[in-house]
Amino acid sequence: MKVAENLIHIRQQIINACQKVNRAPDEVKLIAVTKYVSIERAQEAMDAGIINLGENRDDGLLKKWNVLGDKPFWHFIGTLQTRKVKNIIDKVEYIHSLDRISLAEEINKRAIKKMKCLVQVNVSQEESKHGLALEEVIDFIKSLHPYENISIEGLMTMAPFTDDEEQLRSCFRSLKELQEEIKNLNLDYAPCTELSMGMSNDFKIAIEEGATMIRIGTALVG
Ligand SMILES: *Cc1c(COP(=O)(O)O)cnc(C)c1O
């Protein structure tokens, strides 16, 4: 399938999900996750009108960045090793996977401008997933106060791999509640207005529960 055809379908699903809960579709940023696909396919996505691309490894991002440059906004969505920060920091618009102080320290040190970060949360507490537990997040964000090159724009999660709609909904809802709580702390370095949640198989539910960024690979670019 052409990306443009998938995109028509996904945009319609975004509109439908927004309508169900009275949200405006332009509140939802669509990130095409290109980690499985070629540079040509990523270019096709851009030609179809997509402006946000997501990669989960530094080498994958660099390979595509070398050709596509900074025409798209790049989102780093994978586990980030501290020593890899310097490779990507000047190329990405957002880092979605901040999950520890040592990483914050390195980002702060290497940043050439205020770096927009999302704190990754492991809502479902699955062993296989990275991220802080829900109850650790507020203390973690408070401890980021000294890092003047970091702005906490929001929270990110990967939902459990399941078809159980209620389980997905409850995961997204918990993250939304926490995001509101942090936003209401009014920390100048943590506006915390973004919620990066929802992938190919659960983005409609994520939007109904308040997602502002959805990260779609399979259903969009393959
Ligand atoms: C791969 C990946 C996605 C996209 O997953 P799909 O199911 O292919 O849409 C989204 N977020 C993260 C963090 C990923 O690693």
PDBQT file of the ligand as one rigid body, heavy atoms in Angstrom, charges set to zero:
ROOT
HETATM    1  C1  LIG A 301       7.915   0.694  16.950  1.00  0.00    +0.000 C 
HETATM    2  C2  LIG A 301       7.334   1.680  17.877  1.00  0.00    +0.000 A 
HETATM    3  C3  LIG A 301       6.120   2.305  17.586  1.00  0.00    +0.000 A 
HETATM    4  C4  LIG A 301       5.268   1.965  16.357  1.00  0.00    +0.000 C 
HETATM    5  O1  LIG A 301       4.697   0.710  16.508  1.00  0.00    +0.000 OA
HETATM    6  P1  LIG A 301       3.609   0.160  15.460  1.00  0.00    +0.000 P 
HETATM    7  O2  LIG A 301       2.890  -0.877  16.234  1.00  0.00    +0.000 OA
HETATM    8  O3  LIG A 301       4.382  -0.388  14.308  1.00  0.00    +0.000 OA
HETATM    9  O4  LIG A 301       2.718   1.277  15.067  1.00  0.00    +0.000 OA
HETATM   10  C5  LIG A 301       5.654   3.269  18.471  1.00  0.00    +0.000 A 
HETATM   11  N1  LIG A 301       6.350   3.600  19.584  1.00  0.00    +0.000 NA
HETATM   12  C6  LIG A 301       7.525   3.024  19.896  1.00  0.00    +0.000 A 
HETATM   13  C7  LIG A 301       8.239   3.448  21.136  1.00  0.00    +0.000 C 
HETATM   14  C8  LIG A 301       8.062   2.058  19.055  1.00  0.00    +0.000 A 
HETATM   15  O5  LIG A 301       9.230   1.478  19.379  1.00  0.00    +0.000 OA
ENDROOT
TORSDOF 0
